[in-house]
Amino acid sequence: MALPFALSAVAGPAGAALTKGGLGAKLFGNMSPLMANALKQSALGFGTAALSGSKRPWKGAMYAGLTSIPFSYMSAANAANAFNQEYAGVVEPQRFLKSTTPLGTQMQDVDFKGVPHYGMQRSIPIQGPPTPNYQFRNVPVDIPKLSAWDIATGRGDALKDIISPRTIADQYYDASKAAGGEGYTRTLAPPGSDGKYMYTKLAEGKPMELPGAGIFTKTTPVKGSYNKAGDLIYSGGETVSDWLPTAASQAAALYGGRMTPEEEWEASRKKRKKELAWMYGVDEDQIEGEMDNPWYGGGGYWNKGGIASLENGGGVNGPGTGTSDSIDAKLSDGEFVMTAKAVENLGRGDRYEGARKMYGMMNMLDPESETMSEVI
């Protein structure tokens, strides 16, 4: 399991870089998060299986890609939940006409048939439009809710033509601070404020985009706590690598690319064949089966078959009959092999008596040959 964790340590930052970088934008920019994550993990899974010696790394890639799907969906579900909570009951400031203030009146001399009557004046209203008095009020904004499936599949029409709510960018009670700035609106200040008017600048909304659903990184939860001075301090909200999805996907790649029982047996057989060929100093094609028998005590007993080495002479016991040729023999130049029937006849029907007599004859002719007492 060390290999998947080692790869996940590299794949976390690498996957995030692919998502942000130019190459990642070209390869995965138009894909849904579900498909993009699956392809990234499949590519890593192919390498994981190949490094493990698998003969079918493509199968490891498939297992890795399929394993990433639940993690992509969980990431999309978390993103949808966060989006819906953020924009639930959201409002935006909207200016409306609160009241109007007339321009006031002025005094004018009284005319009577074109003759002014000096000393007599009357009050008349000043001509012109009244002064409008505006205020801001919060108006609900309808933002559609998103589902995990919307984000996971990258449904493009989920937020089509939806503009984010406007927000207050700057706000002053002092007209001199807003003087010369563009986009400021004068409104009546709320009751109890320092001044009569308030100057506000709004930030216009922007077209909204679907949240991401990456599985290579995650955002830590935001937590608020009060310090000793009583100030509310927020922590968290940082982007960190997420190892679990990659580790699980690459473990699946190892499982998917593993050898079948038949392949394991074949690999073990070839390995043992090489070992035996090296041990006995022969070519591999001369090895037919296991040469070393755990029941062999130094003589000619080959109860499980195999190749019998008779460099010191001796009898052979093993499977089959006296003429079945079930046991392979490894002989040397000039050696002579007797048939089982000849051995039995020499012992007058007793195979072991015949073997004892032949051992005696062989030991007489070759004192360095193996004795029957060394076998039994």
C-alpha positions as a Markdown table, in Angstrom:
| # | Residue | x | y | z |
|---|---|---|---|---|
| 1 | Met | 0.0 | 0.0 | 0.0 |
| 2 | Ala | 3.0 | 2.3 | 0.2 |
| 3 | Leu | 2.9 | 2.9 | -3.6 |
| 4 | Pro | -0.6 | 4.5 | -3.7 |
| 5 | Phe | 0.2 | 6.8 | -0.8 |
| 6 | Ala | 3.5 | 7.8 | -2.4 |
| 7 | Leu | 1.7 | 8.6 | -5.6 |
| 8 | Ser | -1.0 | 10.5 | -3.8 |
| 9 | Ala | 1.6 | 12.7 | -2.2 |
| 10 | Val | 2.7 | 13.7 | -5.7 |
| 11 | Ala | -0.7 | 13.5 | -7.4 |
| 12 | Gly | -2.4 | 16.0 | -5.0 |
| 13 | Pro | -0.4 | 19.1 | -6.0 |
| 14 | Ala | 0.0 | 17.8 | -9.6 |
| 15 | Gly | -3.7 | 17.3 | -10.0 |
| 16 | Ala | -4.4 | 20.7 | -8.7 |
| 17 | Ala | -1.8 | 22.2 | -11.0 |
| 18 | Leu | -3.4 | 20.5 | -14.0 |
| 19 | Thr | -6.7 | 21.9 | -13.1 |
| 20 | Lys | -5.4 | 25.5 | -13.0 |
| 21 | Gly | -2.6 | 25.5 | -15.5 |
| 22 | Gly | -2.7 | 26.1 | -19.2 |
| 23 | Leu | -2.3 | 22.4 | -20.1 |
| 24 | Gly | -5.0 | 21.4 | -17.7 |
| 25 | Ala | -7.3 | 24.1 | -19.1 |
| 26 | Lys | -6.8 | 22.7 | -22.6 |
| 27 | Leu | -7.3 | 19.1 | -21.7 |
| 28 | Phe | -10.0 | 19.3 | -19.1 |
| 29 | Gly | -11.5 | 22.8 | -19.5 |
| 30 | Asn | -14.6 | 21.7 | -21.4 |
| 31 | Met | -15.1 | 18.5 | -19.4 |
| 32 | Ser | -17.4 | 18.0 | -16.4 |
| 33 | Pro | -15.7 | 17.7 | -13.1 |
| 34 | Leu | -16.8 | 14.0 | -12.9 |
| 35 | Met | -15.1 | 13.2 | -16.2 |
| 36 | Ala | -12.0 | 15.3 | -15.6 |
| 37 | Asn | -11.3 | 13.7 | -12.2 |
| 38 | Ala | -11.9 | 10.2 | -13.6 |
| 39 | Leu | -9.4 | 10.8 | -16.5 |
| 40 | Lys | -6.7 | 12.2 | -14.2 |
| 41 | Gln | -7.0 | 9.3 | -11.8 |
| 42 | Ser | -7.1 | 6.9 | -14.7 |
| 43 | Ala | -3.8 | 8.3 | -16.0 |
| 44 | Leu | -2.2 | 8.0 | -12.6 |
| 45 | Gly | -3.7 | 4.5 | -12.3 |
| 46 | Phe | -2.1 | 3.4 | -15.5 |
| 47 | Gly | 1.3 | 4.4 | -14.2 |
| 48 | Thr | 0.6 | 2.8 | -10.8 |
| 49 | Ala | -0.3 | -0.5 | -12.4 |
| 50 | Ala | 2.6 | -0.4 | -14.9 |
| 51 | Leu | 5.1 | 0.4 | -12.1 |
| 52 | Ser | 3.8 | -2.6 | -10.1 |
| 53 | Gly | 4.7 | -4.9 | -13.0 |
| 54 | Ser | 1.1 | -5.5 | -14.2 |
| 55 | Lys | 0.5 | -7.0 | -17.6 |
| 56 | Arg | -2.8 | -5.1 | -17.9 |
| 57 | Pro | -2.2 | -1.5 | -16.7 |
| 58 | Trp | -5.3 | -0.4 | -18.7 |
| 59 | Lys | -7.4 | -2.4 | -16.3 |
| 60 | Gly | -5.8 | -0.6 | -13.4 |
| 61 | Ala | -6.5 | 2.7 | -15.1 |
| 62 | Met | -10.2 | 1.7 | -15.4 |
| 63 | Tyr | -10.4 | 0.7 | -11.8 |
| 64 | Ala | -8.8 | 4.0 | -10.7 |
| 65 | Gly | -11.2 | 6.1 | -12.8 |
| 66 | Leu | -14.3 | 4.3 | -11.5 |
| 67 | Thr | -13.1 | 4.6 | -7.9 |
| 68 | Ser | -12.8 | 8.4 | -8.3 |
| 69 | Ile | -16.5 | 8.8 | -9.2 |
| 70 | Pro | -17.9 | 8.6 | -5.6 |
| 71 | Phe | -15.3 | 11.1 | -4.4 |
| 72 | Ser | -16.2 | 13.5 | -7.3 |
| 73 | Tyr | -19.9 | 13.3 | -6.4 |
| 74 | Met | -19.2 | 13.9 | -2.7 |
| 75 | Ser | -17.1 | 16.9 | -3.6 |
| 76 | Ala | -19.9 | 18.2 | -5.8 |
| 77 | Ala | -22.5 | 17.6 | -3.0 |
| 78 | Asn | -20.4 | 19.7 | -0.6 |
| 79 | Ala | -20.0 | 22.5 | -3.2 |
| 80 | Ala | -23.7 | 22.5 | -3.9 |
| 81 | Asn | -24.5 | 22.7 | -0.2 |
| 82 | Ala | -22.1 | 25.6 | 0.3 |
| 83 | Phe | -23.5 | 27.5 | -2.7 |
| 84 | Asn | -27.1 | 27.0 | -1.6 |
| 85 | Gln | -26.4 | 28.1 | 1.9 |
| 86 | Glu | -24.5 | 31.2 | 0.7 |
| 87 | Tyr | -27.3 | 32.4 | -1.6 |
| 88 | Ala | -30.3 | 31.3 | 0.5 |
| 89 | Gly | -32.4 | 34.4 | 1.1 |
| 90 | Val | -29.7 | 36.7 | -0.4 |
| 91 | Val | -30.7 | 40.3 | -1.0 |
| 92 | Glu | -29.1 | 43.3 | -2.8 |
| 93 | Pro | -29.4 | 47.0 | -2.2 |
| 94 | Gln | -31.8 | 48.9 | -4.5 |
| 95 | Arg | -32.4 | 52.6 | -4.6 |
| 96 | Phe | -35.9 | 54.0 | -4.4 |
| 97 | Leu | -37.5 | 57.4 | -4.2 |
| 98 | Lys | -38.3 | 58.1 | -0.6 |
| 99 | Ser | -39.7 | 61.7 | -0.9 |
| 100 | Thr | -39.3 | 65.0 | -2.6 |
| 101 | Thr | -38.3 | 68.4 | -1.1 |
| 102 | Pro | -39.7 | 71.4 | -2.9 |
| 103 | Leu | -37.3 | 74.2 | -3.8 |
| 104 | Gly | -39.0 | 76.7 | -1.5 |
| 105 | Thr | -40.5 | 80.2 | -2.1 |
| 106 | Gln | -39.3 | 83.7 | -2.8 |
| 107 | Met | -40.7 | 87.2 | -2.3 |
| 108 | Gln | -41.8 | 89.3 | -5.3 |
| 109 | Asp | -43.2 | 92.8 | -5.6 |
| 110 | Val | -46.9 | 93.0 | -6.3 |
| 111 | Asp | -48.0 | 94.4 | -9.7 |
| 112 | Phe | -51.5 | 95.8 | -10.3 |
| 113 | Lys | -52.3 | 96.2 | -13.9 |
| 114 | Gly | -48.7 | 96.7 | -14.8 |
| 115 | Val | -48.1 | 99.3 | -12.1 |
| 116 | Pro | -45.9 | 98.1 | -9.3 |
| 117 | His | -47.1 | 98.8 | -5.8 |
| 118 | Tyr | -43.9 | 99.5 | -4.0 |
| 119 | Gly | -43.6 | 98.2 | -0.5 |
| 120 | Met | -46.1 | 95.4 | -1.2 |
| 121 | Gln | -44.7 | 91.9 | -1.8 |
| 122 | Arg | -46.0 | 88.4 | -2.0 |
| 123 | Ser | -44.5 | 84.9 | -1.5 |
| 124 | Ile | -44.4 | 82.7 | -4.7 |
| 125 | Pro | -42.9 | 79.2 | -5.1 |
| 126 | Ile | -39.5 | 78.9 | -6.9 |
| 127 | Gln | -40.0 | 77.4 | -10.3 |
| 128 | Gly | -38.2 | 74.1 | -11.1 |
| 129 | Pro | -38.4 | 70.4 | -10.2 |
| 130 | Pro | -38.4 | 69.4 | -6.5 |
| 131 | Thr | -35.3 | 67.8 | -5.0 |
| 132 | Pro | -35.7 | 63.9 | -4.9 |
| 133 | Asn | -34.7 | 62.1 | -1.7 |
| 134 | Tyr | -33.5 | 58.5 | -2.3 |
| 135 | Gln | -32.9 | 55.7 | 0.1 |
| 136 | Phe | -31.6 | 52.1 | -0.3 |
| 137 | Arg | -33.6 | 49.0 | 0.7 |
| 138 | Asn | -32.7 | 45.4 | 0.4 |
| 139 | Val | -34.5 | 43.5 | -2.3 |
| 140 | Pro | -34.6 | 39.6 | -2.4 |
| 141 | Val | -32.7 | 38.1 | -5.4 |
| 142 | Asp | -33.8 | 34.8 | -6.9 |
| 143 | Ile | -30.8 | 32.6 | -7.2 |
| 144 | Pro | -31.6 | 29.0 | -8.3 |
| 145 | Lys | -30.5 | 26.2 | -6.1 |
| 146 | Leu | -27.9 | 23.8 | -7.4 |
| 147 | Ser | -27.8 | 20.0 | -7.0 |
| 148 | Ala | -24.7 | 17.8 | -6.7 |
| 149 | Trp | -25.6 | 16.4 | -10.1 |
| 150 | Asp | -25.6 | 19.9 | -11.6 |
| 151 | Ile | -22.0 | 20.5 | -10.5 |
| 152 | Ala | -20.7 | 17.0 | -11.0 |
| 153 | Thr | -21.9 | 17.0 | -14.6 |
| 154 | Gly | -21.1 | 20.6 | -15.3 |
| 155 | Arg | -24.6 | 21.5 | -16.4 |
| 156 | Gly | -24.0 | 24.7 | -18.3 |
| 157 | Asp | -27.6 | 26.0 | -18.2 |
| 158 | Ala | -27.9 | 25.7 | -14.4 |
| 159 | Leu | -26.8 | 29.4 | -13.9 |
| 160 | Lys | -27.4 | 30.7 | -17.4 |
| 161 | Asp | -28.1 | 34.5 | -17.5 |
| 162 | Ile | -27.9 | 34.6 | -13.7 |
| 163 | Ile | -26.1 | 37.7 | -12.3 |
| 164 | Ser | -24.7 | 37.7 | -8.8 |
| 165 | Pro | -26.2 | 40.2 | -6.4 |
| 166 | Arg | -25.0 | 43.8 | -6.3 |
| 167 | Thr | -23.1 | 44.7 | -3.2 |
| 168 | Ile | -22.0 | 48.0 | -1.5 |
| 169 | Ala | -18.5 | 48.8 | -2.5 |
| 170 | Asp | -18.0 | 52.2 | -0.6 |
| 171 | Gln | -20.2 | 54.2 | 1.7 |
| 172 | Tyr | -19.5 | 57.6 | 3.3 |
| 173 | Tyr | -21.5 | 60.2 | 5.4 |
| 174 | Asp | -19.0 | 62.9 | 4.5 |
| 175 | Ala | -19.6 | 64.4 | 1.0 |
| 176 | Ser | -16.0 | 65.4 | 0.7 |
| 177 | Lys | -14.8 | 61.8 | 0.7 |
| 178 | Ala | -17.1 | 60.9 | -2.1 |
| 179 | Ala | -16.4 | 64.1 | -4.1 |
| 180 | Gly | -14.9 | 63.5 | -7.5 |
| 181 | Gly | -15.7 | 59.8 | -7.4 |
| 182 | Glu | -17.8 | 58.2 | -10.1 |
| 183 | Gly | -20.8 | 56.1 | -9.4 |
| 184 | Tyr | -21.7 | 57.5 | -5.9 |
| 185 | Thr | -25.4 | 58.0 | -5.1 |
| 186 | Arg | -26.7 | 60.4 | -2.4 |
| 187 | Thr | -29.4 | 59.0 | -0.3 |
| 188 | Leu | -31.0 | 60.0 | 3.0 |
| 189 | Ala | -29.0 | 58.7 | 5.9 |
| 190 | Pro | -30.8 | 56.4 | 8.3 |
| 191 | Pro | -32.3 | 58.0 | 11.5 |
| 192 | Gly | -29.7 | 58.5 | 14.2 |
| 193 | Ser | -26.8 | 58.9 | 11.7 |
| 194 | Asp | -24.2 | 61.6 | 11.9 |
| 195 | Gly | -25.3 | 63.4 | 8.8 |
| 196 | Lys | -28.4 | 64.1 | 6.8 |
| 197 | Tyr | -27.1 | 62.3 | 3.6 |
| 198 | Met | -25.2 | 59.2 | 2.8 |
| 199 | Tyr | -23.0 | 58.6 | -0.3 |
| 200 | Thr | -23.0 | 55.0 | -1.6 |
| 201 | Lys | -21.2 | 53.3 | -4.4 |
| 202 | Leu | -22.4 | 49.9 | -5.6 |
| 203 | Ala | -20.5 | 47.0 | -7.1 |
| 204 | Glu | -22.4 | 45.5 | -10.0 |
| 205 | Gly | -23.0 | 41.8 | -10.1 |
| 206 | Lys | -21.2 | 39.4 | -12.5 |
| 207 | Pro | -22.4 | 36.4 | -14.4 |
| 208 | Met | -22.3 | 33.4 | -12.1 |
| 209 | Glu | -20.4 | 30.2 | -12.7 |
| 210 | Leu | -20.7 | 26.7 | -11.4 |
| 211 | Pro | -18.6 | 25.8 | -8.4 |
| 212 | Gly | -15.8 | 23.3 | -8.9 |
| 213 | Ala | -15.8 | 19.7 | -7.7 |
| 214 | Gly | -12.1 | 18.8 | -7.6 |
| 215 | Ile | -10.8 | 15.8 | -5.6 |
| 216 | Phe | -7.1 | 16.7 | -5.4 |
| 217 | Thr | -7.6 | 19.7 | -3.0 |
| 218 | Lys | -10.1 | 20.7 | -0.4 |
| 219 | Thr | -11.0 | 23.8 | 1.6 |
| 220 | Thr | -10.7 | 23.6 | 5.4 |
| 221 | Pro | -13.8 | 24.6 | 7.3 |
| 222 | Val | -14.1 | 28.2 | 8.5 |
| 223 | Lys | -14.4 | 28.6 | 12.2 |
| 224 | Gly | -15.0 | 31.7 | 14.4 |
| 225 | Ser | -13.7 | 32.2 | 17.9 |
| 226 | Tyr | -13.3 | 35.2 | 20.2 |
| 227 | Asn | -9.9 | 36.3 | 21.5 |
| 228 | Lys | -9.2 | 37.7 | 25.0 |
| 229 | Ala | -10.1 | 41.2 | 23.8 |
| 230 | Gly | -13.5 | 40.0 | 22.7 |
| 231 | Asp | -12.9 | 40.3 | 19.0 |
| 232 | Leu | -14.3 | 37.6 | 16.7 |
| 233 | Ile | -11.4 | 35.9 | 14.8 |
| 234 | Tyr | -12.0 | 33.6 | 11.9 |
| 235 | Ser | -9.7 | 30.8 | 10.9 |
| 236 | Gly | -9.7 | 28.2 | 8.1 |
| 237 | Gly | -10.9 | 28.5 | 4.6 |
| 238 | Glu | -7.5 | 27.4 | 3.3 |
| 239 | Thr | -6.9 | 25.2 | 0.3 |
| 240 | Val | -4.9 | 22.1 | 1.1 |
| 241 | Ser | -4.1 | 18.8 | -0.7 |
| 242 | Asp | -6.6 | 16.0 | -0.3 |
| 243 | Trp | -4.8 | 12.6 | -0.3 |
| 244 | Leu | -7.6 | 10.2 | 0.4 |
| 245 | Pro | -9.3 | 10.1 | -3.1 |
| 246 | Thr | -6.0 | 9.6 | -4.9 |
| 247 | Ala | -4.8 | 7.0 | -2.4 |
| 248 | Ala | -8.1 | 5.0 | -2.7 |
| 249 | Ser | -8.1 | 5.3 | -6.5 |
| 250 | Gln | -4.5 | 4.1 | -6.9 |
| 251 | Ala | -5.1 | 1.2 | -4.5 |
| 252 | Ala | -7.9 | 0.2 | -6.8 |
| 253 | Ala | -5.5 | 0.5 | -9.7 |
| 254 | Leu | -3.1 | -2.0 | -8.0 |
| 255 | Tyr | -6.0 | -4.3 | -7.4 |
| 256 | Gly | -7.4 | -4.0 | -10.9 |
| 257 | Gly | -4.0 | -4.6 | -12.5 |
| 258 | Arg | -3.0 | -7.5 | -10.3 |
| 259 | Met | -2.1 | -10.9 | -11.8 |
| 260 | Thr | -4.6 | -13.7 | -12.1 |
| 261 | Pro | -3.9 | -17.0 | -10.2 |
| 262 | Glu | -2.8 | -18.6 | -13.4 |
| 263 | Glu | -0.4 | -15.8 | -14.1 |
| 264 | Glu | 1.0 | -15.9 | -10.5 |
| 265 | Trp | 1.5 | -19.7 | -10.9 |
| 266 | Glu | 3.2 | -19.3 | -14.2 |
| 267 | Ala | 5.5 | -16.5 | -12.9 |
| 268 | Ser | 6.4 | -18.6 | -9.9 |
| 269 | Arg | 7.1 | -21.6 | -12.1 |
| 270 | Lys | 9.4 | -19.7 | -14.4 |
| 271 | Lys | 11.2 | -18.2 | -11.4 |
| 272 | Arg | 11.7 | -21.7 | -9.9 |
| 273 | Lys | 12.8 | -23.0 | -13.2 |
| 274 | Lys | 15.6 | -20.4 | -13.5 |
| 275 | Glu | 16.7 | -21.2 | -9.9 |
| 276 | Leu | 16.9 | -24.9 | -10.6 |
| 277 | Ala | 18.7 | -24.5 | -13.9 |
| 278 | Trp | 21.3 | -22.3 | -12.2 |
| 279 | Met | 21.6 | -24.6 | -9.2 |
| 280 | Tyr | 22.2 | -27.7 | -11.4 |
| 281 | Gly | 24.1 | -26.0 | -14.1 |
| 282 | Val | 21.8 | -26.9 | -17.0 |
| 283 | Asp | 19.7 | -25.1 | -19.5 |
| 284 | Glu | 16.2 | -24.0 | -18.5 |
| 285 | Asp | 14.6 | -26.2 | -21.2 |
| 286 | Gln | 16.0 | -29.3 | -19.5 |
| 287 | Ile | 14.0 | -28.6 | -16.3 |
| 288 | Glu | 10.7 | -30.4 | -16.5 |
| 289 | Gly | 9.7 | -30.3 | -12.8 |
| 290 | Glu | 10.9 | -29.9 | -9.3 |
| 291 | Met | 14.4 | -31.4 | -8.9 |
| 292 | Asp | 14.7 | -31.2 | -5.1 |
| 293 | Asn | 12.4 | -33.6 | -3.1 |
| 294 | Pro | 11.9 | -32.9 | 0.6 |
| 295 | Trp | 11.7 | -36.7 | 1.2 |
| 296 | Tyr | 15.0 | -37.4 | -0.4 |
| 297 | Gly | 17.5 | -38.5 | 2.2 |
| 298 | Gly | 20.6 | -38.8 | 0.0 |
| 299 | Gly | 19.8 | -42.1 | -1.8 |
| 300 | Gly | 17.6 | -42.8 | -4.8 |
| 301 | Tyr | 14.1 | -42.2 | -3.3 |
| 302 | Trp | 12.0 | -39.9 | -5.5 |
| 303 | Asn | 8.5 | -40.5 | -4.1 |
| 304 | Lys | 7.1 | -37.4 | -5.8 |
| 305 | Gly | 8.7 | -37.9 | -9.2 |
| 306 | Gly | 11.2 | -35.5 | -10.8 |
| 307 | Ile | 14.7 | -36.0 | -12.1 |
| 308 | Ala | 16.8 | -38.6 | -10.4 |
| 309 | Ser | 20.5 | -37.8 | -10.1 |
| 310 | Leu | 22.5 | -41.1 | -9.9 |
| 311 | Glu | 26.0 | -39.8 | -10.0 |
| 312 | Asn | 27.0 | -42.2 | -7.2 |
| 313 | Gly | 24.8 | -45.1 | -8.4 |
| 314 | Gly | 21.9 | -46.7 | -6.5 |
| 315 | Gly | 18.4 | -47.8 | -6.7 |
| 316 | Val | 15.3 | -45.6 | -7.5 |
| 317 | Asn | 11.9 | -45.7 | -5.8 |
| 318 | Gly | 9.0 | -43.6 | -6.9 |
| 319 | Pro | 5.6 | -43.4 | -8.7 |
| 320 | Gly | 4.6 | -45.7 | -11.6 |
| 321 | Thr | 5.4 | -49.3 | -12.5 |
| 322 | Gly | 8.6 | -51.0 | -13.4 |
| 323 | Thr | 8.1 | -50.1 | -17.1 |
| 324 | Ser | 6.1 | -46.8 | -16.9 |
| 325 | Asp | 9.1 | -44.5 | -17.2 |
| 326 | Ser | 7.5 | -42.1 | -14.7 |
| 327 | Ile | 10.8 | -40.9 | -13.2 |
| 328 | Asp | 13.3 | -39.0 | -15.3 |
| 329 | Ala | 16.9 | -40.1 | -14.7 |
| 330 | Lys | 20.0 | -37.9 | -14.9 |
| 331 | Leu | 22.8 | -40.2 | -16.0 |
| 332 | Ser | 26.5 | -39.9 | -16.8 |
| 333 | Asp | 28.5 | -41.2 | -19.7 |
| 334 | Gly | 29.4 | -44.9 | -19.3 |
| 335 | Glu | 26.7 | -45.7 | -16.6 |
| 336 | Phe | 24.4 | -48.8 | -17.1 |
| 337 | Val | 20.8 | -49.1 | -16.0 |
| 338 | Met | 19.1 | -52.4 | -15.1 |
| 339 | Thr | 15.4 | -53.0 | -15.6 |
| 340 | Ala | 13.1 | -53.5 | -12.6 |
| 341 | Lys | 12.4 | -57.0 | -13.7 |
| 342 | Ala | 16.1 | -57.9 | -13.7 |
| 343 | Val | 16.5 | -56.5 | -10.1 |
| 344 | Glu | 13.5 | -58.5 | -9.0 |
| 345 | Asn | 14.7 | -61.8 | -10.6 |
| 346 | Leu | 18.1 | -61.4 | -9.0 |
| 347 | Gly | 16.4 | -61.4 | -5.6 |
| 348 | Arg | 14.2 | -64.4 | -6.6 |
| 349 | Gly | 11.1 | -62.3 | -6.7 |
| 350 | Asp | 12.2 | -59.9 | -3.9 |
| 351 | Arg | 12.9 | -56.5 | -5.3 |
| 352 | Tyr | 14.9 | -55.3 | -2.3 |
| 353 | Glu | 16.9 | -58.4 | -2.0 |
| 354 | Gly | 17.9 | -58.0 | -5.7 |
| 355 | Ala | 18.8 | -54.4 | -5.0 |
| 356 | Arg | 21.0 | -55.5 | -2.0 |
| 357 | Lys | 22.9 | -58.0 | -4.2 |
| 358 | Met | 23.4 | -55.4 | -7.0 |
| 359 | Tyr | 24.7 | -52.8 | -4.4 |
| 360 | Gly | 27.1 | -55.5 | -3.2 |
| 361 | Met | 28.4 | -56.1 | -6.8 |
| 362 | Met | 28.6 | -52.4 | -7.5 |
| 363 | Asn | 30.5 | -51.7 | -4.2 |
| 364 | Met | 32.9 | -54.5 | -5.0 |
| 365 | Leu | 33.6 | -53.1 | -8.5 |
| 366 | Asp | 33.5 | -49.5 | -7.3 |
| 367 | Pro | 34.4 | -49.1 | -3.6 |
| 368 | Glu | 33.6 | -45.3 | -3.8 |
| 369 | Ser | 30.0 | -46.0 | -4.9 |
| 370 | Glu | 27.0 | -45.5 | -2.7 |
| 371 | Thr | 26.2 | -48.3 | -0.3 |
| 372 | Met | 22.7 | -49.6 | 0.5 |
| 373 | Ser | 23.1 | -48.7 | 4.1 |
| 374 | Glu | 23.5 | -45.0 | 3.1 |
| 375 | Val | 20.1 | -45.2 | 1.3 |
| 376 | Ile | 18.0 | -47.0 | 3.9 |
